[in-house]
Amino acid sequence: MDRTRRQLAREFWDRSGELGISNKRYANYIKNMINDKLIEDCANEDITTSSLIGKNKRIMAEVVAKQDGILAGIDEASLFDLSIKKLKNDGNRIKKGDKILEIHDHAKKILSNERALLNILQRMSGIATMAYNLRSKTKNNCLIAGTRKTLFSLLDKKALSVGGALTHRLSLRDSILIKENHLQLLNNDIKKALESANKNNKSKYIEIEVKNEKEALEAAEAIFWLKPNKLFAIMFDNMDATIIKTTIKKINNYYNYKNGKNSNEKIILFEASGGINEKNIAEYSKTGVDVISLGALTHSVKALDLSLEIL
């Protein structure tokens, strides 16, 4: 994958820079989410612990890996109201039996926070692990990204980046993505949709979803004649890998021909999405796309097995 295209793809589809706990907005989001999860779990009404354990009893506990994977959520765990010592960092490859973190605090606090803490660590680590494994199957031919099909919203997005995937949009305001339903409301007028998006919005990033070669070629031609100060992308939605490959070749040939007569060289980025999984991702990575997005990275990922143990 060409370095320039890779850089542009990261600029277009990645917002991980906004997802560090040093970012006040993100940190507040995490704190609010932790609070919501504790309220859902009635953490202040843990009748089991209250019945059995004295309120002033202090203990030490540790979180231990029960399987191999990529660790994520350690930074987020540090925002719990617990005295935590990190033993591993986000992005570390962990093995079964590895100690992830230690907690030195009141038994009641640790036990009432246990489930919320583990849920975040397990889900984020599961996403990071799946992202890491799928990325390796592309052989560096292209990048991979998640979608907005999330359960833990920004935490899922952060976990993607820890595993080496791009976040894609964090919200609807990040960039323009013209989807099938938008086009249907415009009588499937691709040219009109792109021209309107280009004219009526200040966003630098405009992408359009297509479902066949005809729509892709129509979109490519419309994009070519739009102003070059924005980045454009075409998303191939639920299209066969072979068709995507031949379509990209036709688009590139068209652009090479037109750029020969035009001093302003233009680049169009390509995304493949829909129906892509661990069995066929390698095939899609060879089509010439810049990024492959997979909803499975967040909507059906398996949590990594971690456990909290009292010492």
GUNUMI-269685 format. One record per residue (C-alpha): residue number from 1; residue in three letters; x, y, z. Coordinates in Angstrom, 3 decimals. Example, Ala and Ser with C-alpha at 12.3 -4.5 7.8 and 13.67 -1.06 7.14 Angstrom:
<vexkes>
+--------+-------+----------+----------+----------+
! midren ! vexza !       xx !       yy !       zz !
+--------+-------+----------+----------+----------+
!      1 !   Ala !   12.300 !   -4.500 !    7.800 !
!      2 !   Ser !   13.670 !   -1.060 !    7.140 !
+--------+-------+----------+----------+----------+
</vexkes>
This chain:
<vexkes>
+--------+-------+----------+----------+----------+
! midren ! vexza !       xx !       yy !       zz !
+--------+-------+----------+----------+----------+
!      1 !   Met !    0.000 !    0.000 !    0.000 !
!      2 !   Asp !    1.431 !    3.345 !   -1.082 !
!      3 !   Arg !    2.674 !    5.483 !    1.819 !
!      4 !   Thr !    0.785 !    8.581 !    0.688 !
!      5 !   Arg !   -2.459 !    6.654 !    0.371 !
!      6 !   Arg !   -1.897 !    5.075 !    3.787 !
!      7 !   Gln !   -1.408 !    8.481 !    5.373 !
!      8 !   Leu !   -4.544 !    9.820 !    3.684 !
!      9 !   Ala !   -6.517 !    6.755 !    4.752 !
!     10 !   Arg !   -5.482 !    7.280 !    8.364 !
!     11 !   Glu !   -6.462 !   10.924 !    8.147 !
!     12 !   Phe !   -9.818 !   10.012 !    6.587 !
!     13 !   Trp !  -10.878 !    7.082 !    8.792 !
!     14 !   Asp !   -9.094 !    7.461 !   12.135 !
!     15 !   Arg !  -10.011 !    9.614 !   15.144 !
!     16 !   Ser !   -8.002 !    7.745 !   17.785 !
!     17 !   Gly !   -6.172 !   10.930 !   18.713 !
!     18 !   Glu !   -9.323 !   12.050 !   20.525 !
!     19 !   Leu !   -9.517 !    8.913 !   22.662 !
!     20 !   Gly !   -6.827 !    9.326 !   25.295 !
!     21 !   Ile !   -7.657 !    9.903 !   28.963 !
!     22 !   Ser !   -5.554 !   13.068 !   28.771 !
!     23 !   Asn !   -8.393 !   14.399 !   26.605 !
!     24 !   Lys !  -10.769 !   15.923 !   29.151 !
!     25 !   Arg !  -13.850 !   15.239 !   27.060 !
!     26 !   Tyr !  -12.975 !   11.557 !   26.660 !
!     27 !   Ala !  -11.989 !   11.181 !   30.325 !
!     28 !   Asn !  -15.310 !   12.672 !   31.427 !
!     29 !   Tyr !  -17.132 !   10.314 !   29.081 !
!     30 !   Ile !  -15.361 !    7.329 !   30.680 !
!     31 !   Lys !  -16.061 !    8.547 !   34.216 !
!     32 !   Asn !  -19.740 !    9.018 !   33.420 !
!     33 !   Met !  -19.907 !    5.584 !   31.839 !
!     34 !   Ile !  -18.258 !    3.965 !   34.868 !
!     35 !   Asn !  -20.742 !    5.735 !   37.107 !
!     36 !   Asp !  -23.654 !    4.558 !   34.955 !
!     37 !   Lys !  -22.414 !    0.961 !   35.054 !
!     38 !   Leu !  -22.062 !    1.077 !   38.842 !
!     39 !   Ile !  -25.566 !    2.492 !   39.177 !
!     40 !   Glu !  -26.923 !   -0.242 !   36.884 !
!     41 !   Asp !  -25.234 !   -2.816 !   39.095 !
!     42 !   Cys !  -26.478 !   -1.153 !   42.324 !
!     43 !   Ala !  -22.875 !   -1.159 !   43.512 !
!     44 !   Asn !  -23.783 !    0.839 !   46.634 !
!     45 !   Glu !  -26.301 !   -1.831 !   47.595 !
!     46 !   Asp !  -24.103 !   -4.938 !   47.478 !
!     47 !   Ile !  -26.035 !   -6.885 !   50.074 !
!     48 !   Thr !  -23.747 !   -9.916 !   49.877 !
!     49 !   Thr !  -20.557 !   -8.028 !   50.703 !
!     50 !   Ser !  -22.325 !   -5.846 !   53.298 !
!     51 !   Ser !  -23.596 !   -8.969 !   55.062 !
!     52 !   Leu !  -20.254 !  -10.753 !   55.164 !
!     53 !   Ile !  -17.365 !   -8.274 !   55.133 !
!     54 !   Gly !  -16.549 !   -5.466 !   57.551 !
!     55 !   Lys !  -16.636 !   -2.033 !   55.942 !
!     56 !   Asn !  -13.081 !   -1.133 !   57.024 !
!     57 !   Lys !  -11.380 !   -4.326 !   55.889 !
!     58 !   Arg !   -8.600 !   -3.595 !   53.388 !
!     59 !   Ile !   -7.339 !   -6.193 !   50.921 !
!     60 !   Met !   -5.173 !   -6.638 !   47.847 !
!     61 !   Ala !   -6.540 !   -8.123 !   44.627 !
!     62 !   Glu !   -5.176 !   -8.606 !   41.134 !
!     63 !   Val !   -6.613 !   -9.013 !   37.658 !
!     64 !   Val !   -5.190 !  -12.056 !   35.902 !
!     65 !   Ala !   -5.354 !  -13.141 !   32.255 !
!     66 !   Lys !   -7.066 !  -16.475 !   31.644 !
!     67 !   Gln !   -6.112 !  -16.551 !   27.950 !
!     68 !   Asp !   -3.650 !  -14.970 !   25.523 !
!     69 !   Gly !   -4.525 !  -11.719 !   23.789 !
!     70 !   Ile !   -3.940 !   -7.996 !   23.376 !
!     71 !   Leu !   -4.614 !   -5.898 !   26.461 !
!     72 !   Ala !   -6.848 !   -2.827 !   26.277 !
!     73 !   Gly !   -8.731 !   -0.780 !   28.863 !
!     74 !   Ile !   -5.929 !   -0.295 !   31.381 !
!     75 !   Asp !   -6.004 !    3.494 !   30.962 !
!     76 !   Glu !   -9.780 !    3.461 !   31.385 !
!     77 !   Ala !   -9.509 !    1.215 !   34.463 !
!     78 !   Ser !   -7.317 !    3.849 !   36.114 !
!     79 !   Leu !  -10.363 !    6.162 !   36.218 !
!     80 !   Phe !  -12.200 !    3.893 !   38.653 !
!     81 !   Asp !  -12.270 !    5.154 !   42.243 !
!     82 !   Leu !   -9.839 !    2.459 !   43.304 !
!     83 !   Ser !   -6.156 !    2.390 !   44.272 !
!     84 !   Ile !   -4.834 !    0.638 !   41.167 !
!     85 !   Lys !   -1.265 !   -0.267 !   40.247 !
!     86 !   Lys !   -0.800 !   -1.030 !   36.562 !
!     87 !   Leu !    1.373 !   -4.059 !   35.814 !
!     88 !   Lys !    0.774 !   -4.051 !   32.054 !
!     89 !   Asn !   -0.027 !   -1.368 !   29.496 !
!     90 !   Asp !   -2.569 !   -1.018 !   26.721 !
!     91 !   Gly !   -1.364 !   -2.774 !   23.599 !
!     92 !   Asn !    0.762 !   -5.334 !   25.456 !
!     93 !   Arg !    0.549 !   -8.927 !   24.289 !
!     94 !   Ile !   -0.478 !  -10.916 !   27.345 !
!     95 !   Lys !   -0.297 !  -14.625 !   28.082 !
!     96 !   Lys !   -2.526 !  -16.835 !   30.183 !
!     97 !   Gly !   -1.514 !  -16.333 !   33.802 !
!     98 !   Asp !   -0.118 !  -12.822 !   33.366 !
!     99 !   Lys !   -0.981 !  -10.333 !   36.089 !
!    100 !   Ile !   -2.593 !   -7.219 !   34.604 !
!    101 !   Leu !   -3.024 !   -4.923 !   37.585 !
!    102 !   Glu !   -3.114 !   -4.840 !   41.379 !
!    103 !   Ile !   -5.732 !   -3.156 !   43.559 !
!    104 !   His !   -5.076 !   -2.106 !   47.184 !
!    105 !   Asp !   -8.306 !   -0.851 !   48.737 !
!    106 !   His !  -11.285 !   -1.593 !   50.952 !
!    107 !   Ala !  -12.797 !   -5.012 !   50.228 !
!    108 !   Lys !  -16.266 !   -3.520 !   49.831 !
!    109 !   Lys !  -15.080 !   -1.054 !   47.174 !
!    110 !   Ile !  -13.190 !   -3.683 !   45.218 !
!    111 !   Leu !  -16.006 !   -6.227 !   45.233 !
!    112 !   Ser !  -18.708 !   -3.704 !   44.335 !
!    113 !   Asn !  -16.605 !   -2.405 !   41.406 !
!    114 !   Glu !  -15.422 !   -5.825 !   40.246 !
!    115 !   Arg !  -18.009 !   -6.531 !   37.553 !
!    116 !   Ala !  -17.930 !   -3.091 !   35.938 !
!    117 !   Leu !  -14.133 !   -3.082 !   35.934 !
!    118 !   Leu !  -13.872 !   -6.536 !   34.382 !
!    119 !   Asn !  -16.590 !   -5.847 !   31.817 !
!    120 !   Ile !  -14.626 !   -2.889 !   30.461 !
!    121 !   Leu !  -11.259 !   -4.661 !   30.490 !
!    122 !   Gln !  -12.627 !   -7.881 !   28.979 !
!    123 !   Arg !  -14.615 !   -6.247 !   26.190 !
!    124 !   Met !  -11.915 !   -3.780 !   25.202 !
!    125 !   Ser !   -9.252 !   -6.489 !   25.249 !
!    126 !   Gly !  -11.482 !   -8.782 !   23.182 !
!    127 !   Ile !  -11.902 !   -6.080 !   20.529 !
!    128 !   Ala !   -8.184 !   -5.239 !   20.519 !
!    129 !   Thr !   -7.291 !   -8.912 !   20.168 !
!    130 !   Met !   -9.681 !   -9.472 !   17.268 !
!    131 !   Ala !   -8.454 !   -6.305 !   15.534 !
!    132 !   Tyr !   -4.839 !   -7.412 !   15.922 !
!    133 !   Asn !   -5.571 !  -10.884 !   14.539 !
!    134 !   Leu !   -7.574 !   -9.641 !   11.551 !
!    135 !   Arg !   -5.016 !   -6.964 !   10.732 !
!    136 !   Ser !   -2.333 !   -9.655 !   10.482 !
!    137 !   Lys !   -4.395 !  -11.463 !    7.828 !
!    138 !   Thr !   -4.220 !   -8.475 !    5.468 !
!    139 !   Lys !   -0.422 !   -8.837 !    5.146 !
!    140 !   Asn !   -0.164 !   -5.033 !    5.257 !
!    141 !   Asn !   -1.999 !   -4.724 !    1.919 !
!    142 !   Cys !   -4.506 !   -2.328 !    3.472 !
!    143 !   Leu !   -5.748 !   -0.976 !    6.797 !
!    144 !   Ile !   -8.761 !   -2.209 !    8.743 !
!    145 !   Ala !  -11.402 !   -0.250 !   10.652 !
!    146 !   Gly !  -14.438 !   -0.727 !   12.833 !
!    147 !   Thr !  -17.911 !    0.700 !   12.273 !
!    148 !   Arg !  -20.484 !    2.512 !   14.411 !
!    149 !   Lys !  -22.042 !   -0.833 !   15.373 !
!    150 !   Thr !  -20.806 !   -0.539 !   18.949 !
!    151 !   Leu !  -21.953 !   -1.493 !   22.439 !
!    152 !   Phe !  -19.585 !    0.594 !   24.564 !
!    153 !   Ser !  -19.375 !    3.424 !   22.003 !
!    154 !   Leu !  -16.078 !    5.338 !   22.435 !
!    155 !   Leu !  -14.522 !    2.547 !   24.500 !
!    156 !   Asp !  -15.054 !    0.169 !   21.596 !
!    157 !   Lys !  -13.433 !    2.710 !   19.292 !
!    158 !   Lys !  -10.454 !    3.119 !   21.617 !
!    159 !   Ala !  -10.034 !   -0.656 !   21.786 !
!    160 !   Leu !   -9.940 !   -0.827 !   17.982 !
!    161 !   Ser !   -7.026 !    1.593 !   17.899 !
!    162 !   Val !   -5.164 !   -0.345 !   20.598 !
!    163 !   Gly !   -5.432 !   -3.433 !   18.387 !
!    164 !   Gly !   -4.107 !   -1.563 !   15.358 !
!    165 !   Ala !   -7.397 !   -0.803 !   13.599 !
!    166 !   Leu !   -8.783 !    2.579 !   12.583 !
!    167 !   Thr !  -11.757 !    3.980 !   14.470 !
!    168 !   His !  -13.800 !    5.179 !   11.450 !
!    169 !   Arg !  -16.363 !    7.834 !   12.489 !
!    170 !   Leu !  -16.843 !    8.430 !   16.201 !
!    171 !   Ser !  -20.130 !   10.212 !   15.537 !
!    172 !   Leu !  -22.272 !   11.541 !   12.709 !
!    173 !   Arg !  -20.483 !   14.892 !   12.711 !
!    174 !   Asp !  -17.011 !   13.511 !   11.949 !
!    175 !   Ser !  -17.382 !   13.277 !    8.185 !
!    176 !   Ile !  -19.970 !   12.936 !    5.448 !
!    177 !   Leu !  -20.977 !    9.387 !    4.558 !
!    178 !   Ile !  -23.664 !    9.226 !    1.878 !
!    179 !   Lys !  -25.432 !    5.909 !    2.355 !
!    180 !   Glu !  -28.088 !    4.016 !    0.402 !
!    181 !   Asn !  -30.966 !    5.600 !    2.347 !
!    182 !   His !  -29.662 !    9.092 !    1.599 !
!    183 !   Leu !  -29.447 !    8.269 !   -2.103 !
!    184 !   Gln !  -32.948 !    6.811 !   -2.127 !
!    185 !   Leu !  -34.294 !   10.133 !   -0.855 !
!    186 !   Leu !  -32.491 !   11.818 !   -3.773 !
!    187 !   Asn !  -33.858 !    9.404 !   -6.394 !
!    188 !   Asn !  -30.446 !    7.667 !   -6.472 !
!    189 !   Asp !  -28.844 !   10.715 !   -8.070 !
!    190 !   Ile !  -25.201 !   10.100 !   -7.133 !
!    191 !   Lys !  -23.855 !   13.189 !   -8.856 !
!    192 !   Lys !  -26.372 !   15.449 !   -7.132 !
!    193 !   Ala !  -25.640 !   13.890 !   -3.741 !
!    194 !   Leu !  -21.902 !   14.445 !   -4.052 !
!    195 !   Glu !  -22.273 !   17.981 !   -5.380 !
!    196 !   Ser !  -24.658 !   18.887 !   -2.546 !
!    197 !   Ala !  -22.376 !   17.381 !    0.097 !
!    198 !   Asn !  -19.394 !   19.224 !   -1.368 !
!    199 !   Lys !  -21.242 !   22.533 !   -1.532 !
!    200 !   Asn !  -23.290 !   22.579 !    1.646 !
!    201 !   Asn !  -20.863 !   21.342 !    4.276 !
!    202 !   Lys !  -17.441 !   22.417 !    5.518 !
!    203 !   Ser !  -16.302 !   18.871 !    6.240 !
!    204 !   Lys !  -13.070 !   17.943 !    4.498 !
!    205 !   Tyr !  -14.080 !   14.268 !    4.277 !
!    206 !   Ile !  -16.806 !   12.999 !    1.946 !
!    207 !   Glu !  -17.549 !    9.332 !    1.300 !
!    208 !   Ile !  -20.272 !    7.662 !   -0.732 !
!    209 !   Glu !  -21.570 !    4.103 !   -0.483 !
!    210 !   Val !  -22.097 !    2.155 !   -3.723 !
!    211 !   Lys !  -23.471 !   -1.330 !   -4.298 !
!    212 !   Asn !  -22.268 !   -2.142 !   -7.833 !
!    213 !   Glu !  -19.719 !   -1.212 !  -10.490 !
!    214 !   Lys !  -22.065 !    1.180 !  -12.322 !
!    215 !   Glu !  -22.637 !    3.291 !   -9.216 !
!    216 !   Ala !  -18.917 !    3.251 !   -8.382 !
!    217 !   Leu !  -17.914 !    4.534 !  -11.831 !
!    218 !   Glu !  -20.598 !    7.183 !  -11.706 !
!    219 !   Ala !  -19.373 !    8.317 !   -8.296 !
!    220 !   Ala !  -15.744 !    8.371 !   -9.410 !
!    221 !   Glu !  -16.510 !   10.585 !  -12.395 !
!    222 !   Ala !  -18.565 !   12.988 !  -10.271 !
!    223 !   Ile !  -15.814 !   13.185 !   -7.645 !
!    224 !   Phe !  -13.158 !   13.928 !  -10.242 !
!    225 !   Trp !  -14.840 !   17.175 !  -11.257 !
!    226 !   Leu !  -15.378 !   18.418 !   -7.706 !
!    227 !   Lys !  -12.988 !   20.759 !   -5.916 !
!    228 !   Pro !   -9.674 !   19.082 !   -5.027 !
!    229 !   Asn !   -9.392 !   20.664 !   -1.550 !
!    230 !   Lys !  -11.398 !   17.839 !    0.019 !
!    231 !   Leu !  -10.769 !   14.147 !    0.483 !
!    232 !   Phe !  -13.209 !   11.754 !   -1.190 !
!    233 !   Ala !  -13.752 !    8.041 !   -0.780 !
!    234 !   Ile !  -15.943 !    5.339 !   -2.270 !
!    235 !   Met !  -17.267 !    2.549 !   -0.062 !
!    236 !   Phe !  -17.955 !   -0.750 !   -1.850 !
!    237 !   Asp !  -20.852 !   -2.167 !    0.158 !
!    238 !   Asn !  -21.479 !   -5.935 !    0.083 !
!    239 !   Met !  -19.695 !   -6.327 !   -3.243 !
!    240 !   Asp !  -17.723 !   -9.376 !   -4.361 !
!    241 !   Ala !  -13.950 !   -9.016 !   -4.033 !
!    242 !   Thr !  -13.372 !   -9.780 !   -7.733 !
!    243 !   Ile !  -15.822 !   -7.083 !   -8.806 !
!    244 !   Ile !  -14.236 !   -4.554 !   -6.438 !
!    245 !   Lys !  -10.798 !   -5.292 !   -7.899 !
!    246 !   Thr !  -11.896 !   -4.795 !  -11.515 !
!    247 !   Thr !  -13.884 !   -1.678 !  -10.593 !
!    248 !   Ile !  -10.899 !   -0.072 !   -8.890 !
!    249 !   Lys !   -8.779 !   -0.763 !  -11.969 !
!    250 !   Lys !  -11.350 !    0.978 !  -14.173 !
!    251 !   Ile !  -11.507 !    3.965 !  -11.823 !
!    252 !   Asn !   -7.721 !    4.237 !  -11.684 !
!    253 !   Asn !   -7.476 !    4.023 !  -15.463 !
!    254 !   Tyr !  -10.067 !    6.794 !  -15.766 !
!    255 !   Tyr !   -8.212 !    8.990 !  -13.272 !
!    256 !   Asn !   -4.834 !    8.359 !  -14.899 !
!    257 !   Tyr !   -6.260 !    9.338 !  -18.261 !
!    258 !   Lys !   -7.923 !   12.480 !  -16.923 !
!    259 !   Asn !   -4.967 !   13.500 !  -14.788 !
!    260 !   Gly !   -2.829 !   13.380 !  -17.910 !
!    261 !   Lys !   -4.787 !   16.347 !  -19.163 !
!    262 !   Asn !   -5.198 !   18.055 !  -15.818 !
!    263 !   Ser !   -2.377 !   19.544 !  -13.756 !
!    264 !   Asn !   -4.245 !   18.977 !  -10.496 !
!    265 !   Glu !   -3.677 !   15.332 !   -9.673 !
!    266 !   Lys !   -6.516 !   13.910 !   -7.603 !
!    267 !   Ile !   -6.712 !   10.886 !   -5.334 !
!    268 !   Ile !   -9.793 !    8.897 !   -4.452 !
!    269 !   Leu !   -9.742 !    6.474 !   -1.523 !
!    270 !   Phe !  -11.496 !    3.096 !   -1.425 !
!    271 !   Glu !  -13.225 !    1.186 !    1.364 !
!    272 !   Ala !  -14.703 !   -2.314 !    1.326 !
!    273 !   Ser !  -17.438 !   -3.189 !    3.811 !
!    274 !   Gly !  -20.158 !   -5.760 !    4.347 !
!    275 !   Gly !  -19.896 !   -9.531 !    4.527 !
!    276 !   Ile !  -16.160 !   -9.501 !    5.287 !
!    277 !   Asn !  -14.817 !  -11.847 !    7.936 !
!    278 !   Glu !  -11.663 !  -13.698 !    8.993 !
!    279 !   Lys !  -12.138 !  -16.261 !    6.213 !
!    280 !   Asn !  -12.264 !  -13.814 !    3.286 !
!    281 !   Ile !  -10.475 !  -10.694 !    4.566 !
!    282 !   Ala !   -7.191 !  -11.725 !    2.923 !
!    283 !   Glu !   -8.926 !  -11.866 !   -0.476 !
!    284 !   Tyr !  -10.500 !   -8.436 !    0.004 !
!    285 !   Ser !   -7.154 !   -6.978 !    1.108 !
!    286 !   Lys !   -5.744 !   -7.705 !   -2.367 !
!    287 !   Thr !   -8.426 !   -5.790 !   -4.282 !
!    288 !   Gly !   -6.729 !   -2.393 !   -4.062 !
!    289 !   Val !   -8.875 !   -0.940 !   -1.283 !
!    290 !   Asp !   -7.254 !    1.334 !    1.255 !
!    291 !   Val !   -9.313 !    0.128 !    4.194 !
!    292 !   Ile !  -11.637 !   -2.730 !    5.107 !
!    293 !   Ser !  -14.308 !   -2.004 !    7.710 !
!    294 !   Leu !  -15.873 !   -4.787 !    9.737 !
!    295 !   Gly !  -18.888 !   -4.477 !   12.006 !
!    296 !   Ala !  -17.940 !   -7.819 !   13.547 !
!    297 !   Leu !  -15.022 !   -6.126 !   15.316 !
!    298 !   Thr !  -17.487 !   -4.565 !   17.744 !
!    299 !   His !  -20.979 !   -6.024 !   17.333 !
!    300 !   Ser !  -20.165 !   -9.690 !   17.943 !
!    301 !   Val !  -16.688 !   -9.826 !   19.452 !
!    302 !   Lys !  -15.901 !  -12.301 !   22.229 !
!    303 !   Ala !  -14.639 !  -10.826 !   25.490 !
!    304 !   Leu !  -11.129 !  -11.773 !   26.558 !
!    305 !   Asp !  -11.184 !  -13.968 !   29.651 !
!    306 !   Leu !   -9.843 !  -12.058 !   32.670 !
!    307 !   Ser !  -10.425 !  -12.672 !   36.359 !
!    308 !   Leu !  -10.175 !  -10.681 !   39.585 !
!    309 !   Glu !   -8.529 !  -12.679 !   42.352 !
!    310 !   Ile !   -8.083 !  -11.718 !   46.000 !
!    311 !   Leu !   -4.651 !  -12.385 !   47.458 !
+--------+-------+----------+----------+----------+
</vexkes>
